[in-house]
């Protein structure tokens, strides 16, 4: 068949190919500004991926969870599962410390790749294309598409190679090894805690627990008022701290002695690294057995079949992640965290331990370590942020990862969850946790919203101040900021401010320089002050969006073709936009009808109930009451 008779679907992540011409269909994954330009200039029909991706996202979640769940439980010729073969010396499967099992969509693009592949597949099936021309995509997407379709012409981004990825992973391992050696050497013997405690609060020094020099007091970013409430209940507790003083982006590097100094002012801390020795660090970081175990499994037909779904071979999406996760320092680091918790539990035999990172590998290490050291300890986890069903690091394949424990290697989980709102509880139960184990208490982090007085507010007469609340995912957020900039660059009297995530400063992105003449960066004032000044809050999935809505602000939700981690993905309510024109339409409707996006009292109460908590007592009081009980 000649090229003139073939039916092509053009897939463009950039416009470098030029206009394919009239009668051609282009699926656009371009940035908002570039997509808007080609819509105005090209004769080809432009189909926006941001507009169409919603149709495949539920399927993408199911497929992604199924692949990762099946990786763990696939069996060898002798009947042993992969996760069983990765057990350490005290029976904890190191599979749960691997980055693939974490499903961390904020830093791992594999879930986004699957969304793109399923969307392309859907359009090919809909229009009956024979061939694909793809420009500017990742190499992983091209490889998977080529396993089912004829990709005749493509230009990809510079691809990672296994060799380069392996070397970089080993470099990160070495770097983390020396950091652990330094910290363990310094903290050895600095046990601090001198009493006995029935309750341990798992946390970090000093990006979550901090010392305020002005007040002379310690404060907790996540548990907030919970320690005070425990004191009111006369419950004995102390902080269980992993020393991690260099986590926060932009935090000045300090000598360990300087970072440790404030801890001398209290004896109510346990430093986990004080339970480790140099030999432990050497044993974990010099152990490459997990990598060689993976190499053997990678040759097995049953293992490779896990990735064959919907006519595609999805292995290419995970190939480099496998190697990186088994070679870098993440598994040995979480093993040390797990081992230190095991020794704490053996020594102190606490009644209860509370953590706040749900399904993150750190909490898995806490859960596994504490239970290994003392099976009688009851484990709790307090939800620290909101989740949607696309925030896949908050999702599990219930039957494979949670309920399936035939190999003794189900995901290390707490005995009870403290859920933030009704949606959080629904998601935890959907993940496979028993309903009686999910307690709807709210999160101590959001006590202030539990006592928010929700009253009728007057619609604003004119939009003057727009606040953009950025999330951790800088590459995703820069497109949202570009859309806002392009929509309002010629609109007078509109002040736009972006509030960066505390761990990811969007203003440092190279593209942000193009927007500085219109968009300011908020760094000097509190979130409460930013919200007070804002007429409209724009966000993709920051919890700030839900807070703003409950407080009566107009909220607009940016939706991309990538994962949508916002609760509004599941509960609706707020207005959404996916490109420049849809944003301008929202603005023009608000100008003409000021009430159109103003949250009603009923809707604000609904969001507060679904996302945070609505009850007669504060979340911190609910949690303290349960933790201090003798049951």
N, C-alpha and C positions, 0 to 999 in steps of 0.2 A: 504494500500500500504506500503510495506517495505521501509526502508530508502534507500536501494540499488536501488530501482526503481524510487525514487523521483529525480526530477531535481532541483538542488539547484543553486541559485546565491549567491556567497560569496561576501560580502561587507566588506571591511577591511579598517579601519582607522588607524590600526597598524598591525604589523605582529605577534602578540602574539599567534595567533591560529596555527601557523606553516603552512607548505605547504599543501594545500588541495589535491594535487596530480595531476597527468597527466589527461587531459581531463576536468578538472574543470576550470570554468571561475571566475576570481576575479576582481571585480570593486574596484580599489584602490583609496582611499582618503588619502593615506599615504604621509608623508613628502617626498621631492625630494630625499634625501639621502637614506631613508628607502625603497622607491619604487625602486630605482635603484638597491639596493642590492638584493631585492627579485626577480627582473626580471632576475638577473644573477644566482640566487640560486634555485628558485622554479621551479618545473615541470609544475605547473598550468599556464594557460594563464592569463597574467596581462593586464587589460584594465584600462588605466589611466583616472581618472575622469577629470583631468585638460585638457586633450586632447579632451574629448567628451562633456564636459559641455556646450560648445558654442551652441550645437544643441537644447538645451532646454531653453536657457536664455531669449529669447524673450517671450516665453510662460510663464516663471516664473515671468517676470515683469508684464505681463498682469494679471495673476492670483493674484499676490500679491496686485497690485493696486485695483483690483476689490473687493477683500475681505475687504481691509481697507476702501475703498469708501462706500461699502455697510454696514459696521458696523455703520457708521455715519448716514445713511439715513434709516436704518431699522425702521419700525414703530410698535408702541404698538397697543393694541386692540382699543385704542381711537384715533389712527391716529397720535400720536406725535412721532417724530424721536428721536433716542438716543441723537444726538447732541443738539436737541432742549430741551430735558429734563435736559441737563447739563448747561443751561444758568445761568450766575451769576446775581447779582442784577441790573446791567445796560445793560443786554441783550447780553453779549458776551458768546458764547458757550465755556466751558472749555474743550470740546473734542479736540479743536485745540492746547491745551497745554499738551495733553497726549502723552507719548512717542510712542505709536503705531501709532497715526496720523502723527507723525514726520517722521516715516520710516527711522530712522537713522541707516543705514546699517554699519556705522563705529563702532557703539557701541552695536547694536542690531542684533543678529544673525538670526532673523526670515526669512529674505529674503534668506540668504544663505541656511537655512534649506529647503526652498521650492525648490531652485535649485537642491539640493541633492535628494530630494524626486522625483522630475519630471525626473531626469536623471535615477534613479533606476527604476522608472516606465517604462521608455522608453526601457531600456535593458530587463526588464522582458517580455515586450510585444514583443520585437524583437526576443528573443531566446526561448520564450515559457516556462519559468521556472514555477514550481509549488510552491516552497518554498524559503525562504530567510534565510541565516545565516549571521548575522551581528556582527561585532567585533569592539568595540571602538567608536561607534557613540554616539551622544547625546540621551538622553532619549526621547526628543521631536520627533526626527526623527523616532525612533522605534514605538512610540505610533501612529503616523500618518500612517506609513507603515502597522501596525497591523490592522488598520481600513479597509484595503482592501485586504491584503495578509496574508498568514500564515508565521509568523516569528517563526521558530522552535528553533533557538538557537542564543542567542545574549549575548554580554557583553557590557554594556554601560559605559560611563563616569559617575562619581559620579553625581547623579541627584540632582537638586535643589528641595526642597520641598516648598509647599505653605506657610507652617508655618514659616520656616526659612527665606524665601524670604520676607514674610510680616514683620517679626521682623526687618530684615535689612533695609527694606524700611522705617519703622517707625523711626529707628535710624537715617537714613539720613535726615528724616523730622525734627527731633528734632535738629540735628546739624545745618541745614540750618535755622531753626527758630531762634536759638540763634545768628547765624551770622547776620541775618536780624535785630534782636533786637539791637545788638551792633552797626551796621552801621547806622540804622535809628536814634538811640539815639544820636550818634555822629554828624550826618550830619543835623539834624533838625535845621532849621534856617540858614544854610550855603547855601543860595540861589545863591550867587556870582554875577550873571548877573544883571547889573544895567540899561541897555539900552532897546531898542526895536529892534527886529529882524524879518525880513520877512521870513527868511530861517533858519531852524534848521537842524543841521547835527547830526543824531543819532549815538552814539558811546559809547566807554567804557573807563573808567579811571581805571588802566593805562596800559592795555595790547594792546590797539589799538591807543589811544592818549597818548603820553608820553612827558616828559620834558627832554630836552637835557641840562644837566648842563654845558657842555663845550661851547655850543653856546648860551645858555641862551634863547633858543627858544622852543616852543612846535612843535611837529610834529605828523603827522597822518599816521599810517601804511597802511591804506587802501585808504583814500581819497588823500593822498600824496599832490600833487600840487594843488588840487581843491580849498582849502581855498584861496590860493594866486590868482588863476584865478578869484574867486568871488570878491576879493578885486579890481582886475583890472576892473571888470565890475561894480564897485561901488555898489555891492549888500550887504545889511545888513544881517549878519548871525551870529549865535553863535553855539557852540557845545552843544548838548543835551546828557549829560553823565550819564550812569549807573555806579556807583562806584563799581568796580569789580577788586580790586587790587591783588587778590590772585589766579587768574585764571590760569596763565601760569605755566606749570609744572616746578618744580625746582626753582621757584621764592621764595626767602627768605621771610618768614612771617615777616611783619613789623607792628608796631603799626599804627592804623588808622591815628593818628596825623602826623606820618612821611610820609605816603602815600599821605595824603591830602596837605601837606605843599607846594608843587610846584604850586598848584592851586591859591595860594595867589598872584602869580605874574601876574595874568590876571583876568579881570572881564568879559571875553567873554565865560563863561561856565554856563550852568544850570545843577545843580546836582539833578537828579531825586528823590533820596531818601529824599531830603529836602522837597518834597511835600507829604511825608508820615509821619504817626505817629505810635506810639506803638500800638494804638488801631487797626490800619489797619493790622499790622503784626499779632496781636492776632486773629482778625476776620478771616483772610485768613488761618492761620495755624491750628486753632482750628476747622475749618469747614471740617467735614468728610462726608458731604452730598453726594459728588460725588461718594464716595466708596459705600454707601448704595444704591444709585440710580443704580449703576452698578450691585450690588447683585440682585436687583429685575429684571433687564433686563436679567441677566445671566440665569434666570429660564424660560425665554420665549422661546417657540419653534421657533418662527420666528427669534429670535436673533441667536439661535444655528444653524439654517439652513444656515445662511450666510457662514458658514465654510465648508459646504458640496459641494465640487467641484471635478470633475474628478474621482468620486468614492471614494475619501478620505474624512476623517473628519480632517480638519486642525486646529481645536480648540487648540490642545495641543501645537502648535507652539506659540500661543498668550496667553495661560492661565496665566502663571506667569507674563508676561508683563502687562496684565490688572491689576492684583493686585498691582504690584510694582508701576505702573503709577498713580493709584488712592490713594495709601497710602504714597508714598514718598513726598518730598518737592517740586517737579517740578511744579505741578499745582498751589499751593499757591504762589510760587515764581514768576511765570509768571503772576499770577493775580495782584501781587504788581507792577510788571513792567507795566502792562496794566493800572492799576489805576493811577500810577504816570504820565503816558503819557496823560491820560484823563484830569488830573488836570492842567497839563502844557498847553494843548490845550485850556481849558476853560479860563485860565488866560491870555495867550499871544495871542491866536487866530492867529497863524502863517499862512502865505500864503502857504508855502511849507515845507515839511519835507522829508529828504533823509535818508534812511537806506541802509545797505549793506549785509544783511544776507538772502536774497531771501525768502525761504520757512521755514526757521528755526523758532521755536516757539518764539524766541525773536522778530523777525520781525513781526510775527503774532500779538504779544502783542502790539508792536508799532502801527501797522496799526489799530487794533481794538480800542486801547486806544485813539489815536488821533482823529479818526472818531467819537468816542463816545463823545469826548469833543468839537469838532468843525467840523461839517460835510463839511464846506466850504474849509478846508485845503486840498491841493492837495498832495497826497503821491507818492513818488518816491522810487525806490529801484535800487541800482547799483550792478550789478553782481560782486561778489568779487573773484570768482574762476571758473574754467572750469567745465562743466558737460557733462556726457554721459547719454544715456538712461537707463543705469544700475545703475547710482548713484541715487538711488530711493528717497533719501530725497530731490532731486531736481525734482521729478516727481509727478504729480497729476493725479487722475482719472478725466479727464476733465468734463465728464457729471455728475458725482456724487459729486465731491468736489468743483468745480469751477463754473460751469454753473447752477447747481441745487440749487436754493435759495428759493424753495417753503416754507421752514420752517424758512427762514430768518437767516440761520446759515451756509451759504457757507463760505469757508475759508477766513479769513480776509486778503485782498490782497491790494497792492498799486494800484494807478490809472495808473502808468506808470512804466515800467522797462527799465533801461539802460543796454542793452545786450552787452556782451564783444565781441562777434563775430557772424558770420552767424549761426554757430551751436547753440550757446546759444539762439539766436532769434528763430530758428526753434523749439527748445525744449520748450521754453516759450509758443509759439503759440500752439504746440501740447498739452500742459497742459490745454488749454482751454481759454487762454487770447487772447483778440482781437488783430489782427495784428497792428492796429493803436496805441495800447497801449504799444507795444514793440518797443523801439527806439534803433536802431543800432548806438551806440555812442562809443563803447569801454568802458573799465573800467579805471578810473583814477589810479588805482593801477598799471596798465601796460602801462603807458605813454611811458616808455623807449622802449618798443617793437614796439609801433606805429611809432617811428622814426628810427627804426633799418634799417641800410643800408644793403640790401640783395644783396650780390655780389657773384660771383663764388669763391669757395674756393678750394685750392689744397688738394687732398686726402692725408691722413696721410700715411707715409711710413711704420709705425710700431705701433701697439697698445701697449702702455706702461702703461697708467693711465686710470683706470676705476672708475667712480663715480657712486655710488648707491644713488639715491634720495628716501629716505623713506617717507612714508605717515603716517597718524595718526594711521592706523590699525596695531598695532605692531604684533599681532599673524599672520596676513596675510603676513607681510613683512619679518618675520623671516624665512619663507619658501623660499622666494626669495633670501635672503642672504645665506641661506644654499645651494641653487642650485648654486649660483655664487662661493661660497667657494669650493664646491665639484668639480666644473668644472675646477677651476684654481689653486687648491692647489698644484699641481705638475708642473704648468707652470712657468718657471723662468722669471724674469724681468717683471712681471706684478704687478703693484701697485694698490691695491684696497682700496678705501675710501668710507665710508658710511656717508652721511649727514643726521642726524636725523631731523625729523619734529620738529619745535620749541615747539610744545605742547605734544610731545610723543618721548621720548628718547629710540630708539631701542637698544642702547648699554646696557641698564639696564635689558634687557630680559635675563633670566637665561641661555638660549641656546647660547647667544652671546659670552660667555666666550670661547666656543669651536672654535670660528673663529678669535680670537684676534691675533693669530700668523700670519694671512694673511691679515686681514681687519682692516684698521685704521678708527678712528672716527674723522670727521671734526667738530670742535667746535670753533676754533679760527679765522677763516677767513670768508670772506663774500661769498655769493652764487656766485657772479660774479667772484671772484678769483677761487672758486672751478670749475666753468665751464671753465674758461680759461685754467686750468691745465688738464682738462679731455680730453681724446681721444674718450672715449665712455661713454655715460650716460645710466644707467640701472634703470628702474623704473616700478612701477605698475600703479599708477594713480596720482602721484604728478604733479602739473602744471609745475614743473621744467623740466619735460620731453618735454613738448611743447616748453618752452623757449629755451631749449638746441637745439632742432631741428631747430627752426627759426634762431638760431645763427650759424647753420652749423655743429653742432656736430652729430656724429653717435649716434643713439638712438635705444636701444633694449627694447622691451616692454614685461615684465613678465605677463603671463596670468595664472590665477589659476581657480579652479572650483568655487571659490567664485565670488562675484560681481566684475565687471570690470568697474571702475568709470572713466577711461581715455577717453579723446576725441578720441583717436586712435581706440577705440572700434567701433566708428561710422564712422570715416573718413578713416581708413586704413593707408596707406602710410609707416608706420615704420615696421621693422622686429619684429616678435614675437617669444617667446620661452616659453615652459611650463615645461621643465625638464632639467636635466643636459646635456643629449645628444644633444637636440635641441639647447642649448646655445653653446656648443662646435662646432656644425655645423656652427653657425653664425660666431663664431670667426675664424674658419678655412677658411671659404669663404672670410672673410675680409683680412686674411693674403695672400691668393692666388690672390684675386681680390680686391685691395684697394678701388676701386670706388663703389663696390657693395652696400654698405649701406651709402655712403656719400650722404647727402641730396643735391638735385639739387636746383638751384635757383627757378625754377618753383614750386617745391614741398614746398619749404620753404615759398614762397609767398602764396601758397594755405593754408598752416597750419596757417599762420599769419592771413589771412583773415577769416578763419573758427573759429579760437580759440580766437583771440585777437581783432585786428582792423586794417584795412588798408584804410586810407583816407588822405585827405589833411590837417587835423588839429588834434591836440592831443585830446584824450578822455576827459581829464580834461577841455579843452577848450570847447568841444562840450557840456559837462554836465553843465558847468558854464553858457554858453550862454542860455541854456534852463531854468535853475533855476532862472537866473536873469531877464528873460523876464517877461513882465507884463501880458502875456496871461494866 
